């Protein structure tokens, strides 16, 4: 203990001043929402609640959240001082007895800590953009699977009605054959039509099962009851105001990655500059009857001779150039994707609207009329089957068109950056609007 008491107080004060220069900064707080993001709406709907449950249960979202937490932890670590002080104790017994204690600390005079902290903040922004983008993609995939499963159930229901019609037609054909109203070949046509309807119904049931499986692959078993799909057509494209390209989450992610790469250039540049190490030593030296107090101060600095670090700077600069080119490429892709999604949705919605307002959608009236004409003998059995099959195929095609329209609607909302607004009941910057309109 006498060794430590013999160290001059001034030396300790000098080292304490060096420690203060490397004091850690306060922990990083969660950054504010990125530009272009919106606060969650206070509205609540079954669809919105369903998507929130999907987000909570999705392993992909949980993994992205863990990556975000890791990025924030790395940012806090990057903001800490680079170097810790070193303590050394020396004792020597010889002609001269020496007892000394020393403290040494490398000083960050080149700004390495600030550069690393800036890069950590940029990586946090990139991780946040990635997290938001993945949540949106999970929601878009689930919405498309949800609409597909809902419309597959409607097609299966229509197929069951077709099977019931064919079963009733087969029974009526058997009765009319007994009384001689139709011939045996016409009776066989009814049986063949029933067999074909049974095969087609099995196909529709398989499609419904596949759509349900695709939905469960995203949601797991979180949703036992699906929200109903709106009965009307999806909204018109002109009711959605697309976000500016720079506000889309894909571009925010690319720009954050570019900022991280630019910060990496500064880190590489600062790493080239050597940092000095300050060492302070104090103690006593005893030689015979004489005892002397000693204090020593030394400064050492590495010489960047064998490895100058220039290659690391060149590599970081090349990565920053690649990130900048990636931002420009992403802008082109996003603009083209928005135009394509808008044109495809407008075409499909126009076709779906024309189908709904035309005679092709009058399935019930047509099937009733055909049966009356066949019972009255005004059309033959073959004509009845051909026209009934055409009516059923047209109805199924209309439902498939409706499914494609909803798929295109979700793609357009995604490309326009308005998917979350639609879930919140807002399709543009105006007042809240009902999603079923």
C-alpha positions in Angstrom: 0.0 0.0 0.0 3.0 2.3 0.5 3.7 2.2 -3.2 0.3 3.7 -4.0 0.5 6.4 -1.3 3.9 7.4 -2.7 2.5 8.3 -6.1 2.4 12.0 -6.4 -1.1 13.6 -6.4 -0.3 15.7 -9.4 0.3 12.6 -11.5 -3.1 11.2 -10.6 -4.7 14.5 -11.5 -3.0 14.5 -14.9 -4.3 11.0 -15.7 -7.8 11.9 -14.4 -7.9 14.8 -16.9 -7.0 12.3 -19.7 -9.8 10.0 -18.6 -12.3 12.9 -18.6 -11.5 13.5 -22.3 -12.7 9.9 -23.0 -15.8 9.9 -20.9 -18.7 8.0 -22.4 -21.5 9.9 -24.0 -25.1 9.3 -22.8 -26.8 6.2 -24.3 -28.6 6.8 -27.6 -32.3 7.2 -27.4 -34.7 5.9 -30.0 -34.5 8.2 -33.0 -37.7 10.1 -34.1 -39.8 8.5 -36.9 -38.2 8.9 -40.3 -39.5 11.5 -42.8 -42.6 10.4 -44.6 -43.9 8.1 -41.8 -47.2 8.6 -40.1 -48.4 8.1 -36.6 -50.8 5.2 -36.2 -54.5 6.1 -36.8 -56.8 6.0 -33.8 -59.3 4.1 -36.0 -59.6 0.4 -35.6 -61.1 -2.2 -37.9 -61.2 -6.0 -38.1 -58.7 -5.8 -41.0 -56.4 -3.5 -39.2 -56.5 -5.6 -36.0 -55.8 -8.7 -38.0 -52.7 -7.2 -39.6 -51.5 -6.1 -36.2 -51.8 -9.6 -34.9 -49.9 -10.9 -37.9 -47.1 -8.5 -37.2 -47.0 -9.6 -33.6 -46.8 -13.3 -34.4 -44.7 -13.2 -37.6 -41.2 -14.7 -37.1 -39.9 -12.4 -39.9 -41.1 -9.3 -38.1 -39.6 -10.6 -34.9 -36.3 -11.3 -36.6 -36.3 -7.8 -38.1 -37.1 -6.3 -34.7 -34.2 -8.2 -33.2 -31.9 -6.9 -35.9 -33.1 -3.4 -35.1 -32.4 -3.9 -31.4 -28.9 -5.2 -32.3 -28.2 -2.2 -34.5 -29.2 0.1 -31.7 -26.9 -1.8 -29.3 -24.1 -1.5 -31.8 -24.7 2.2 -32.1 -24.4 2.6 -28.3 -21.3 0.5 -28.4 -19.8 2.7 -31.2 -20.5 5.8 -29.1 -18.4 4.5 -26.2 -14.7 5.5 -25.8 -12.4 3.4 -27.9 -9.7 2.8 -25.2 -9.7 1.7 -21.6 -6.8 2.7 -19.2 -4.2 0.2 -18.3 -2.7 -0.3 -14.9 0.7 -1.8 -14.3 2.5 -2.7 -11.1 6.3 -3.3 -11.1 8.5 -4.6 -8.3 12.2 -5.4 -8.6 14.7 -6.5 -5.9 18.3 -6.2 -6.9 21.1 -3.8 -6.1 18.4 -1.2 -6.4 14.9 -2.0 -5.1 12.2 -0.6 -7.3 8.5 -0.3 -6.5 6.4 1.5 -9.1 2.8 1.8 -10.3 1.7 3.1 -13.8 -1.3 4.1 -15.7 -1.5 4.4 -19.4 -4.3 5.5 -21.8 -4.5 5.9 -25.5 -6.0 9.2 -26.5 -8.5 9.5 -29.4 -7.3 12.8 -30.9 -8.3 12.0 -34.4 -12.1 11.7 -33.9 -12.4 8.0 -34.3 -15.2 7.8 -31.7 -17.3 10.5 -33.4 -16.9 8.8 -36.8 -17.9 5.4 -35.3 -20.9 7.0 -33.5 -22.1 8.6 -36.8 -21.8 5.3 -38.6 -23.7 3.6 -35.8 -26.5 6.2 -36.0 -26.7 5.7 -39.8 -26.9 1.9 -39.4 -29.8 2.4 -36.9 -31.7 4.4 -39.5 -31.1 1.7 -42.1 -32.3 -1.0 -39.7 -35.4 1.0 -38.9 -36.1 1.5 -42.6 -35.6 -2.3 -43.1 -37.9 -3.1 -40.3 -40.7 -0.8 -41.6 -40.2 -2.2 -45.1 -40.5 -5.8 -43.9 -43.6 -5.1 -41.9 -45.2 -3.5 -45.0 -44.2 -6.5 -47.1 -45.6 -9.0 -44.6 -48.8 -7.0 -44.5 -49.0 -6.9 -48.4 -48.4 -10.6 -48.7 -51.0 -11.4 -46.1 -53.6 -9.1 -47.7 -53.0 -10.8 -51.1 -53.3 -14.2 -49.5 -56.4 -13.1 -47.6 -58.2 -11.9 -50.7 -57.2 -15.0 -52.6 -58.4 -17.3 -49.8 -61.7 -15.3 -49.5 -62.4 -15.4 -53.2 -61.4 -19.1 -53.5 -64.0 -19.8 -50.8 -66.6 -17.9 -52.9 -65.6 -19.9 -56.0 -65.9 -23.1 -54.1 -69.3 -22.1 -53.0 -70.3 -21.3 -56.6 -68.9 -24.7 -57.6 -71.1 -26.4 -55.0 -74.1 -24.6 -56.4 -73.1 -25.8 -59.9 -72.8 -29.3 -58.5 -76.3 -29.0 -57.0 -77.7 -27.8 -60.3 -76.0 -30.7 -62.2 -77.4 -33.1 -59.7 -80.9 -31.8 -60.0 -80.6 -31.8 -63.8 -79.4 -35.4 -63.7 -82.4 -36.4 -61.6 -84.8 -34.5 -63.9 -83.2 -36.1 -66.9 -83.7 -39.6 -65.4 -87.4 -38.8 -64.8 -88.0 -37.4 -68.3 -86.3 -40.4 -69.8 -88.8 -42.7 -68.1 -91.8 -40.8 -69.6 -90.1 -40.6 -73.0 -89.6 -36.8 -73.1 -85.9 -37.1 -73.8 -83.7 -39.8 -75.5 -81.1 -42.0 -73.9 -78.2 -40.0 -75.4 -79.6 -36.9 -73.8 -79.8 -38.7 -70.5 -76.2 -39.7 -70.9 -75.3 -36.0 -71.4 -76.8 -35.2 -68.1 -74.7 -37.9 -66.4 -71.6 -36.7 -68.0 -72.2 -33.1 -67.0 -72.7 -34.3 -63.4 -69.4 -36.2 -63.5 -67.6 -33.2 -64.9 -69.1 -30.9 -62.2 -67.8 -33.3 -59.6 -64.3 -33.2 -61.0 -64.3 -29.4 -61.3 -65.6 -29.1 -57.7 -62.7 -31.2 -56.5 -60.3 -28.8 -58.3 -62.0 -25.8 -56.7 -61.8 -27.4 -53.2 -58.1 -28.0 -53.8 -57.6 -24.4 -54.8 -59.3 -23.3 -51.7 -57.2 -25.5 -49.5 -54.0 -24.2 -51.2 -55.1 -20.6 -50.7 -55.8 -21.4 -47.0 -52.4 -23.0 -46.7 -50.7 -20.0 -48.2 -52.5 -17.8 -45.7 -51.5 -19.9 -42.8 -47.9 -19.9 -43.9 -47.9 -16.1 -43.2 -50.3 -15.8 -40.2 -49.8 -19.2 -38.5 -52.9 -20.0 -36.4 -53.4 -16.4 -35.2 -56.7 -15.9 -37.1 -59.5 -18.5 -36.9 -62.0 -16.1 -38.5 -61.0 -14.0 -41.4 -62.2 -10.4 -41.9 -64.8 -10.2 -44.7 -63.7 -9.0 -48.0 -65.7 -5.9 -49.1 -68.5 -6.9 -51.5 -68.0 -4.0 -53.8 -65.1 -3.2 -56.1 -61.8 -2.0 -54.7 -61.5 1.9 -54.7 -60.6 3.8 -57.8 -56.9 4.5 -58.4 -57.5 8.3 -58.5 -58.6 8.1 -54.8 -55.0 7.4 -53.9 -52.3 10.1 -54.0 -49.0 8.3 -54.3 -46.2 9.4 -52.1 -43.1 11.1 -53.6 -40.5 8.6 -54.6 -38.1 10.0 -52.0 -40.6 9.2 -49.3 -41.1 5.6 -50.2 -39.7 3.1 -47.6 -37.5 1.4 -50.2 -35.8 4.6 -51.0 -35.5 5.6 -47.4 -33.8 2.3 -46.8 -31.4 2.8 -49.7 -30.6 6.4 -48.5 -29.9 5.2 -45.0 -27.6 2.5 -46.3 -25.8 5.2 -48.4 -25.4 7.3 -45.3 -24.0 4.3 -43.4 -21.5 3.7 -46.3 -20.5 7.4 -46.3 -19.9 7.3 -42.6 -17.8 4.2 -43.1 -15.5 6.3 -45.3 -14.9 8.7 -42.4 -14.3 5.8 -40.1 -11.6 4.4 -42.4 -10.0 7.8 -42.8 -9.8 8.3 -39.0 -8.5 4.8 -38.5 -5.4 5.8 -40.6 -4.4 8.4 -38.0 -2.4 6.9 -35.2 -3.4 7.7 -31.6 -0.8 8.5 -29.0 -0.6 6.6 -25.7 0.0 8.6 -22.5 1.7 6.7 -19.7 2.2 7.9 -16.2 4.4 6.1 -13.7 5.1 6.8 -10.0 6.8 5.0 -7.1 10.0 4.8 -5.1 13.5 3.5 -5.7 15.6 2.3 -2.8 19.4 2.0 -3.1 21.0 1.1 0.1 20.0 3.5 2.8 18.8 6.1 0.3 15.1 6.1 -0.9 14.0 8.4 -3.8 10.5 9.2 -5.0 10.2 8.8 -8.8 7.6 9.9 -11.4 7.7 9.3 -15.1 5.6 10.5 -18.0 5.9 9.0 -21.5 4.1 9.4 -24.8 4.2 6.7 -27.5 2.7 6.7 -30.9 2.6 4.0 -33.6 4.2 4.7 -36.9 1.9 3.8 -39.9 4.8 2.6 -42.1 4.1 -1.0 -42.9 0.3 -0.6 -43.1 -0.9 2.9 -44.0 -4.6 2.0 -44.1 -5.1 3.5 -47.6 -6.6 0.3 -49.0 -9.3 0.3 -46.3 -10.2 3.9 -47.3 -10.4 3.0 -51.0 -12.6 0.1 -50.2 -15.0 2.2 -48.1 -15.1 4.8 -50.7 -16.0 2.2 -53.4 -18.8 0.9 -51.1 -20.1 4.4 -50.7 -20.1 4.9 -54.5 -21.9 1.6 -55.0 -24.5 2.6 -52.4 -25.1 6.0 -54.1 -25.5 4.2 -57.5 -28.0 1.8 -55.7 -30.1 4.8 -54.6 -30.3 6.1 -58.2 -31.1 2.6 -59.5 -33.8 2.2 -56.9 -35.4 5.5 -57.9 -35.7 4.2 -61.5 -37.2 0.9 -60.4 -39.7 2.5 -58.0 -41.0 5.0 -60.6 -41.4 2.3 -63.2 -43.0 0.0 -60.7 -45.6 2.6 -59.8 -46.5 3.3 -63.4 -46.8 -0.4 -64.1 -48.9 -1.1 -61.0 -51.2 1.9 -61.7 -51.8 0.9 -65.4 -52.4 -2.7 -64.5 -54.8 -1.9 -61.7 -56.8 0.6 -63.9 -57.2 -2.0 -66.6 -58.3 -4.8 -64.3 -60.7 -2.6 -62.3 -62.2 -1.3 -65.6 -62.8 -4.8 -66.7 -64.2 -5.8 -63.4 -66.6 -2.8 -63.3 -67.7 -3.6 -66.9 -68.3 -7.3 -65.9 -70.4 -6.3 -62.9 -72.6 -3.9 -64.9 -73.1 -6.2 -67.9 -75.3 -9.2 -68.5 -72.4 -11.5 -67.8 -72.9 -11.1 -64.1 -76.6 -12.1 -64.2 -75.9 -15.7 -63.3 -79.0 -16.4 -61.2 -81.5 -15.0 -63.8 -79.8 -16.9 -66.6 -79.8 -20.3 -64.9 -83.4 -19.9 -63.9 -84.4 -19.0 -67.5 -82.4 -21.8 -69.0 -84.1 -24.4 -66.8 -87.6 -23.0 -67.7 -86.8 -23.2 -71.4 -85.5 -26.7 -71.1 -88.5 -27.9 -69.1 -90.8 -26.4 -71.7 -88.9 -28.2 -74.5 -87.9 -24.9 -76.2 -84.2 -25.8 -76.1 -82.6 -29.2 -76.3 -80.6 -30.9 -73.5 -77.3 -30.3 -75.3 -78.1 -26.6 -75.7 -79.1 -26.3 -72.1 -75.9 -27.9 -70.9 -73.7 -25.7 -73.3 -75.4 -22.5 -72.1 -75.4 -23.5 -68.5 -71.7 -24.4 -68.6 -71.0 -21.1 -70.3 -72.9 -19.2 -67.6 -71.0 -21.1 -64.8 -67.6 -20.6 -66.4 -68.3 -16.9 -66.9 -69.3 -16.5 -63.2 -66.1 -18.2 -62.1 -64.1 -16.1 -64.5 -65.7 -13.0 -63.0 -64.7 -14.1 -59.5 -61.1 -14.7 -60.8 -61.1 -11.2 -62.3 -62.2 -9.8 -59.0 -59.4 -11.7 -57.3 -56.8 -10.3 -59.8 -58.3 -6.8 -59.3 -57.8 -7.0 -55.5 -54.3 -8.3 -56.0 -53.5 -5.4 -58.3 -55.0 -3.0 -55.8 -52.7 -4.2 -53.0 -49.7 -4.0 -55.4 -50.7 -0.5 -56.4 -51.0 0.6 -52.7 -47.6 -0.9 -52.0 -46.0 0.8 -55.0 -47.7 4.1 -54.0 -46.5 3.9 -50.4 -50.1 4.0 -49.2 -50.7 0.5 -47.9 -50.6 1.5 -44.2 -52.9 4.5 -44.9 -55.5 2.1 -46.5 -55.3 -0.2 -43.5 -55.9 2.9 -41.3 -58.9 3.9 -43.4 -57.1 6.7 -45.2 -56.4 6.5 -48.9 -55.0 10.0 -49.2 -54.1 13.0 -47.1 -57.7 14.0 -46.7 -60.2 12.9 -44.1 -60.6 9.3 -43.1 -62.4 7.2 -45.7 -64.1 3.9 -45.5 -61.9 1.1 -47.0 -64.9 -0.7 -48.4 -65.9 2.2 -50.7 
